[in-house]
């Protein structure tokens, strides 16, 4: 009998979710299109005034990407619960938290990463100075995994309930606000030529905590969701 | 194997019952299963057969009564990897092929000695359908794709919820053959079924959900 290896199991879960996302490419495209359209509409609504657009650019991009991620969030475990894959994952002789961490990683790779890739384009549309773009990307690289991890826990908590979308948005909002404030603060500071490292460090610290704790909370919540 | 080890049942339930919103789902159950035994769980619709299997799998919390596995209380880590549960939801991703689905299962739970994904799929009767998305397979073929796990994964306790549903006559014979081999090798299986089961490896035990 060949013992299942931890690394092999992690790769199996990650690979499966990435293949599934690739087979449903149009679902990945949705948040990207949404972010593009929203950012494109701002200059039309506010007028093509450089100084105004520059001032709001950082905040608009962060909020748009956060909302675009919300669109894809509640699908994180829904299909797995429906087709019984989650039961099989729970029963596998592997640490559930780590397996769910892999699922969250796959979710981040398929929803947040495309958004980060188009972020420079969004920044250009709103005339954000090129020097600020690296700070924006750094802030996004720290904020988006945080949203995925918080979202993962909340999706797991609301997994048993029907029409959990509303509840999810309501619960995620207060968790996102501090992250958003720090990220927007870093971008604004960089734009004014002030030091921006402090808010970025705070985000990084919270991310480290969330990477460790969120999958554990997620596993506990999903076990409860299945236990009914 | 010593006499003492042989005497300890693999699975033992004592006064096991389950309440949903203060309504008893099934009456207190007592049963013992020793290595090589097969049990048929019998009962009407809604009598709690699936609930019992989910409890034995560890998906449902045991609130009333006791469950013992190899003489020790059944806990998540004492029986990790020894239980194979096949429920109504087959646990297959419909966008993946049977081969890909089975590879994920093998990655998570490991493989039995000498078994391969290809071999399991051929034996279960899905030769030629290995790379077809599960979504395009018939209900019976999907069932077979899920049953292929029985051939591939190492497990001592099989919990099969309606394994015969959607299967043709050959499929039913195939499942009976799998159960025979499993119990002959010292495994234990609990099977729920409405249909008549013709099990050739001796008389199966019966667990009635209603006393």
Interface residues (C-beta under 8 A of the other chain):
Chain A: X1 X2 X3 X4 X8 X9 X11 X12 X13 X15 X16 X19 X20 X23 X24 X79 X82 X83 X84 X85 X87 X88 X89 X90 X91 X92 X93 X94 X99 X226 X227
Chain B: X57 X58 X59 X60 X61 X80 X81 X83 X84 X85 X87 X88 X89 X90 X91 X92 X93 X94 X95 X96 X100 X103 X104 X105 X106 X107 X108 X109 X110 X111 X112 X113 X154
